[in-house]
Amino acid sequence: SDRRELEEVKTLMRSLAIKARTPQHPITSLSGGNQQKVVVAKSLLTQPQVLLLDEPTRGIDVGAKAEIFEIMNRLAEQGFAVLFISSELPEMFVIPDRILVLSKGKVTGEFVHDQVTEEALVLAAGARQQTEHPVAAPQSK
């Protein structure tokens, strides 16, 4: 029913700390961080087992990023599988239990969170590309 749905939405707004006057408040008038939280809330209404979050922190301020990370941690603790995609290297050290590096559609590295270094991630992301197209040495005359 509409009433039950409205209550679910209000509950999600509270639990995700979405700052909006009402559930009917236009999403376009919300901050970037609150817009991202609304996207997560909509996904949660479908009762998923897996959440795929593609660049959820792109274009939002540092405080909103921290909130998104905290939400992802809580969801993982509640048993959700959270797949977090980010092109921001520092973010890889905040959340994941396991990190997969993809390059040109292939897995080029797999790491456990507490055993990964920035250098290893950079090498996994770019080393293969560098060796595929070696630069020719200049010819001397």
Secondary structure, DSSP 8 states (H G I E B T S, - for coil): -HHHHHHHHHHHHHHTT---SSTTS-GGGS-HHHHHHHHHHHHHTT--SEEEEESTTTT--HHHHHHHHHHHHHHHHTT-EEEEE-S-GGGGGTS-SEEEEEETTEEEEEEEGGG--HHHHHHHHHHHHHHHS--------
